Structures are given as C-alpha cells and as structure tokens.
Amino acid sequence: MGFIDFTFLFGFIFCLIFIGLYKSKKKVLESTYLVADRKTSLFSLVATLVMTEFNSATLIAFSSLGFLMGKKALFFPFIFLIGLLFYALTVAKKWKQFDGYSVAGFFTLKYGKSLGKIASFLLILSMIGFTSSYVKSLSLLFSEIFPNINFWLLSFIIVFLILLMCVKEGLVSIIRTDIFSFLLILIIFPMIFFFTMKADVVSTANIDFSESLFSYKFLISLIILTMFTYILAPWYGQKIFSAKDEKTATLAVIFSAFFVFILYFLAVFTTYILRQKGYDLTNPERAYPLAISLMPKALKGLSFSLLFATSATTLTGVYSAMNAMVVSDFLKHSKSAYSQSVFRSKIITASFALTSYILANVLIDKIFDKIILANIPVAALSFALLFGFYWKRTSKIGAYISVIVGVLVGTFSYIIYKEEGMYTWYWATYGIVFIFVSGIMGSILFPDKKIKLVENF
C-alpha cells in the first residue's frame, strides 16, 4: 500500500479511537458502562449487533471457501441467518424480560448461585477462546501490511488500540463506534464486490473449484451448533439488555440476521468471482485481502481499516460482556452497586484484553477451528436455558446433569473424531440430543422439592 492508503487506514482507526474516547456524560455510572442505561434504540441496536457478529476471523474463513469451493460455499452464510433468526424467535424477548446485567444471572435466579457461577465460568472460558482467536486473526491480517514488525509487538499495539475504543464509557462507547463502522461497511463492501467484478481476467483456463471439499454434514452441524450456542452468547445478551423495550430487542435481532447474512454472502461471492477471473493463490485465506488490493487508492486503505473495525468491534463487545459477567456474577455488590464508579470495570476489561493478547500468541493456531471448539461450554448450557424459559418442570438437578453431559459429549467428540473426522457432526447431531434428553430425564427423575419459577418467563 502507498502513502495515501496508509493515511486512510490510520485516519479511520484514529476516528474509531476518538469516537470511543469521547465522553458524552459528566459522570459515567457502572449501569451506563455495562448496559448503556437500557435506552438503546432500534437502529443503534441493529448496528451494534451486526458489528458484534461480523468479524475478520469468520470473514476470512468464509471468503476463503468461496475461492476454494465455488458456488457451494454460498450456503455457509445461511449459518448465521438461521442461527440468529432462531435467537429472535426463541430468546430475544425472554432476555429483555429478564433484563439483567449478565446472561449467567438467569441461571442464578432459576437454579441457584452455584449453577449461576458455573454457567458464568463456562461462558467466560469460551469467550477467552473467542477473543484470543480474534486477536490472532487480526494480527495475521495486519502482519501482511506490516511484515517487519514483531508479531508480539504488532498484536500488543492492536489490543491496546482496541482497548482505547471501549475503556471510556463501556457499552456506550462500543455502540457509538459500531454505528460508525456499520454505516461505512454498508458502503465499502458492495464497492469491493464492484471493483472485483471490474477487475481484468488474468486467465481464461477452466477453473476447477474443489467442490468435493464441501460437506453438507459440516454445514448442517454448524447451523445446529450456531442455533444452540448463540442463544447463550453473553455479548448478544448484554446488548439485548441495553434495548429500550422488548419489541426493539426482537426486531433488532431479526434485522441484524439479514444484514449479517448479506455481508457474508457478498464476501463469499466476491472471492468466487475473483477465482473465476483466473486469480490464483496458494493460501485461499488471502483471497479477500487480494480483492481489497484491487480497489483504487484511498479506498484500499479504507477497506483494510474496515477489516480492523470488524474484529475490533467484536472484541470490544465480548470484552464488555466478560466484564459484566465478572461484576454481576462474582463480585459482591449492594443494590446500588451499579451506580458506583466504573474504575473496577476498566481494570477487569484491561485484564481480559491482556489475557487474550498472551493466549493469541502462545496457543492459537487454526483460528476457525478454535472458534468452533470454544463453543463446547456454551452448548452445554443450552437445555438449562431454553427449558428454563419454557418448561416449568425443569429442575436444578436436571440442569446440572445436562451441563455435565454437554461438556462431556463436546469434549469426547473432539478427542475421538477431531477436525479430520468432522467431530462437529457427532457433537451437533448426537451431542445436542443427549444434552436435552439428559436434562429432561434428570428433571423428571429428580424434580425440585418446590418448583421454582422465574416470573414472566
């Protein structure tokens, strides 16, 4: 990239940081920091939900499949369309009715403090895996632009910049930066597709897409896993809590599902067109960056900065959700605790950022595989959540049994079959069934002495 592209790249990143650091209130309370005072409008909620889900790790993974597999890869964006619509239909309204600070708070209210803390621990464990993978993907992306910078130093700079985007006002800062990124991405992504369509044909030879690599079993397994893990996503739940009402929460998830689907579909189609024009790469994960490189000056730098924004906004959302879970599920607080200073929230957020930075450099190798693997503790909680919302006879012991079974079936599926044996198929088809059957049987055989109901659920 030239001087103009670097100017636009850094200019956009500094705009995000400025927006994040801008302080709109004289005094920021912890309730503002964690759930934006529960006043988020429909447009703002749609924007922040889209940018929370849309990230460079999944973008690079999906777009590489378009370059590798061809048209069949266009099925993969349906994973998020179906998964998020399932969220909207089953839990969006329920979460807003609960209206807590952390999704694990529901488990505390429904099943008691012990399971609430276990749920919070499992979800935080998963989110540490997610954030580490996102940091790794973002560092790999920018290492292509700055190959001479040490990887540890580059990833530290990235995490530090991301931290500046959310540390001032927490979720309020995050939503502001998300709106800015969302508006720009709606303009830039179609332009990337447009300039790819206009690019010269470099080879007229018949392109042999590796469609045999496509697996309907893998696709179906990811759809099922997305359906039964996203309903528990703390970063989604926290933003639903920030909605101004139940209707806003439900509509926002529906709209965001279609926006996320369209953006990923467009990215996959872009790399498919790129391959059709005869472009060749030894590493398909470089396909979308290659498409960006075909953009005119200035737009190229702006497009790369958007790739930074896609993961940066996801990371800020997940860091914020982790912070909310620690504050609400583990720290002692009084009824007025959420009116206190946000200093402890800033320290917690910075600590999680540091953790993800270290793990990204020492543990994460195959990014997309590790993101899927990190969902095992989340899926384990799916019965306790859904049946806790909808079945009055769900018992504490039944919930415990389902969680234990969920962790075991996910773990053993991976140990036995691994990625090569497509463990996700066994985990999604047999494992999810085992989770729900064990939870139902446990609730029937070991009912609560006094059925504990959560009002309005």
N, C-alpha and C positions, 0 to 999 in steps of 0.2 A: 504494500500500500504506500501511496505517496503522502506528501505533506498535507494536502487538502483532506484526504481520508482520515489521517490521524487527528487532524483538527476537529473534524466532525465526531470522530469516535470519542475523544476525550471531552469534547464540548457536551455531548449528550450525557455521558457518565457524570460529569460535574453538575449538570442540570438536575439529574436524579438525586444527587447528594444534597444539593441546595434545597430542593423540594422537601427531602426527608428531614433536613436540619431546621427548616423554617418552623418557628414556634408560633402557633395560632392562638395559644391561650397563655395568660399570665401565670396561671397555676395549673399544672397537669397532675391530676389525681390518678391513682392506680386503676380505677374503673375506666378512666379515659384511655389509659395506656393499654389495657387488656381487651376491652370490648367497645371502644370508641363511643362510650356513653349510650350505646344501644340506639343510635339515631341514624344509622346508615341508610341512605335512600336506595331505590331500585337500581338506578344507573351506576352509582358508586359500588354497590354490592356486586352487580354483574361484572364490572371491570376488574374488581379485586379477585373475584372467584376465577375468572378466566386467567388472569396473570398468575394466580397461585398454582393452577394446574399446568399451564403452558410453560414448559421449561426446556432448556437446551439439551439435557440428557435424553429425554424422550424424543425431542425433535430430531436430534442427530441419529438416534436409533431407528426411528420410523422412516425418516427420509432415506437412510441407507438401504432399507428394504425396498423402497421404490426403485432405487438404482440397480439393486441386485435381482429382485424378483419380478419387476414389471407391474402390470395392472393388478395382479392378485394382492399386492401389498396395499392397495387402496381399501381393503377390508379392515386393516388394522385401526384406522381412526374410529371405526364403529365401536371399538372397545370403550372409549370414553363417552360416546354418545349414549350407548345403552347403560353403562355404569352410572353416569350422572343423572340420567332420567329415572333410573331405579331409585337413586338417592332422593330425587324430588318427590317421587310418588310415595315413598315409604317413611322417610325420616325427617325431611326438611321442616315440615310443620311441627312434628313432635319435638325436634331440637329447639325450635323457637318457643314452644310452650314450656319446655324445661328451663330455657333461658339462664343457664348457669355461666360459669367462667371457664369450665373445662368439661370436655365430654366424659371424662372419668368421674366427674361429680355425680352423674346419673347412677353409676354403679354403686357409689357410696350411699346414695339416697334409697336405691332399690334393694341392695343386697347387704349393706353394711360397710363400715370403714375398711375392713380387711380386704375385701374384694375390690373396693374402690382404689385402694393403694396399689394392689396387684395390677389392676387394669391400667392405672396411670403409669406404673413402672414399665409394663409391656409396651405401651404406646410410645413412651419416651425412648425406650430401647430401639423401637422401629424407626423413630424419627432421627435418632442419631445416625442410623444406617442411611436413611434418605439424604440427610444433609451432607454427610461425608461423600456420598456418590455425586451429589450436585456440585460440590466444591471441586471434586476431581474432574468432572466433565467440563466445567467452566475453565479450569486451569489448563486442561488439554487443548481446549479451543484457543485460548489466548497464547499458549506456547507456540502455536503456528504463526502468530503475529509477532511474538517476541521470543524467538528461538534462543537468544543469547542470555536470557535471564534465567537464573537458577530456579528450578521448579518449586522448591520450598519457599523461596522469596516471592515468586510470582503468585502462588496460592495465598500467601500471607497478605499481600497487597490487595488481592481480590476480596478476601474475607474482611479485611479492615474497611475497605470501601463500602461493602455491603452493610457492615455494622453501622456505619455513619448514616445509612438511609433509614434506619428504623429506631435508633437509640434515643432520639429526642422526644417523640411523642408516641412511641409504640405503634399500635394499630392505626392511629390517626395518620401518622407519617407514612405507614405502609400503604394505606388506601390512596393517599394523595399521589404517591409515586406510581401506584398501579394504574390509576386513571390516565396519567400522562403516558405511560408505556402502552396501555391498551389502545388509546387513540392513534398513536403513531404506528403501532403494529398493524392496525386495520388498513393503513395506507401503504406501508412498506412491503408487506408480504405479497399482496397482489402485484406490486411492481417487480419484485424478484421473479415471480412467475412470468410476467410480461416480457422482461428482458431475456429470460431463458428461452422463451418462445421465439424471440427475435434473433437469438444467437446463431451464428453460422453453423452449418453442418460440417463436421470435421471428418466424417467417414460415411460412405454410402453402403458399406457392407451390412449384411443382415445381422441384427443384434440378437444374440442368444441369451435371453433372460433365464435366470436359474429358477424357473417356476417350480421345479421339483423340490426346492428347499422350503416352499410354502407348505404349511401344515394346518389343516382345519382344526385338528385336535389342539394345537398350540393356541390358535386364535380363540377357540371356544373356551379353553381353560383360562385365558387371560380375561375374557369377558366375565366369566363366573367369579374369578378372584377379585376383579375390579368392583363388581356389584356388591360383594360381601365384605370388602375392606373399606371402600370409600364411605360407606355409611358410618364408619367409626373415625374417619380422618379428623384428627384434632384441629388441623389448620382450616378445614372447611367448617367444622362445628363452631370454632371460635368466631368466624366471620358471620355465620348464621346467627349467633348470639348477638352480634352487633346490629342486626337488621332492625328497622323501626317497628315492624309488625310481621305476623305470620304470612300474610299474602306476599309481602315483599320478599321474604325468605324463599318461599316456594317458587315464585316466578323467576327470581334471580338464578336459581339453580337450573331451571328449565332453559332459560336464555343462554346461560353460560355453557350448558351442554352442547348446544348447537354451534356456538361460537368456537369452542374448543375443537369440535369435530371439523368444522370448515377450515380452521387454520392448519390442523394436522393433515387433513386431506389435501389441501393446497400444497403443503410442503412435500408430501409423497409424490403428488402428481408432477411437481416441478422437477424432482430428480429422475422420475420416469422419462420425462421429455428430454432431459439432459442426456440420458443414456441412449435414447432413440436417435439423437443427433450425432452419435458416434463418439462421445467423450468417454475416455477410459481411465479407470483408477484402480490401483492395486488395493486400496483401502476404501470400501464403499462409504465409510463414515465421514469421508471428506467430500462427499457429493454435494451436500447443501452449502458448505463453505465455498465450493467451486462455483455453484450457481450464484452466490453472492459476489464472487470475484468478477462475474460478467457484467455487473452493474456499472453505470458511469461513475466518474469521480464524485466524491462527496457522498453520493447515495451508498457507495460501497462501505465507506467508513460508518455511516449512519446505520446501515444494516448489521454490521458486525457489533455495533453498540447495542442494537436491539437483542442480539443473542445474549449479550451480557445481561440485559434487562430481564429476559425471560427466566433465567435461573436466579438472578439476584432477587427478583420479586417473590419467587417461590421460596427461596431461602429465608427471606425476612418474615414471610408468613409462617413458616414452620418454626423458626426461632421464637416468634411471638407466641405460638401455640404451646411450645415446650415451656416457656416462661410462665404462661398462665396456669399450666398443669402443676408446676412446682409450687407456685404461690397458693393456689386454691386447694391442692390435694395433700401437700406435705408440710407447709409452714403454718405455724399457729397464728390465728388471726381472730380478732373480735368482730362484732357485727359491723363496726365502722372501719374495718381494716382496709377496704378498697378506697377509702378516702385519704389514705396516708401517702407519704412521699413515694415516688417511683424509683428511688435510688436502688433498692434491692432488686427490682425488676431489671434495671440496667445491668447490674452485676451478673444476674443469672443469665441474661441474654448473651452477654460477652463471654461467659464461661462455656456456654453451649457452642458458640462460634469458634472458640479456641479448640474445643474437643473435636468438632468436625474438621477443622484445619489439620490437626495432627493425624486423625484416622484416615483422612483422604490421602495423605502422603505415605502411610505405612501399611494400610490394609486393603484399600480398594483397588481392584484390578479390572475385572469385567463389569463395567458400570451398570448396564441394563440388567444383567443377571443379579447383581447385588441389590438393586432396587426391588426386584421381584421377591428375592429371598427375604428382604426386610419386612415383608408383609405377613410373615408367618405369625408373629404375636398378635397382629391386628385381626386377621381372620379368625383366630382362636376366640375372640370376644363376640363374634357375630350373633351366635344364638342368644347369649345373655342380653345383648342389646335389642334385637328385633322382638324376641319373645317377651322381654321385659317391657317393651312398649305395648305389645298387642295381646299377650296371653296372661290372664290373671293368676293362673296356677303355676307360673314359673317360680321355682323355689331357689333358695340360696345354694343348697347342695347341688341341685341340677345345674346351676350356673357354674359352680366350681368344677364339676365333672366335665362340662362342655369345654371349658377353658383348658383344662389339663389335656383332654383328648385332642383339642385343636392344635396345641403346641406340639404334641407327640406326632400326630399324623403329618403335619407340615414338615417337621424335622426329619422323621424317618423316610418320608417320600424323597426328600433331598438326598439323604445319606444313601439310600438304596438305588435310586434311579439317576440322580444328578441331572445336570443340564442335558447331557448327551442322551439320556434315557427319557427325556421330557417329563421330569418329575411333576411339573405343573399340572399335567393332565390327571395324574393319580391324586394329587393334592386337591384339585378343584372338584373332580367328579366324585371320588370316594371320600376324601377328607372332609369336605363341607357337609356331605350327608351324615358322616359319622358324628360330626360336631352337633348337628341338630338332633339326630336320633338319641345320642347320649344325653343331651340336655333335656329332651322330652321325657325319656325314661327315668332319668335321675329326679326330675320334678314330680313325676307320678309316684315313684317308689319312696321318695324322701321329701314329702311336702313340708312346707313351713308349718310350724305349730299354729301360728296365726298368720294368715296370708297378708302380706304387706303390700299394699297398693300405693302407687305413686299417683296422686290426684291429677286429673286432666289427661291421663295417658290411656 
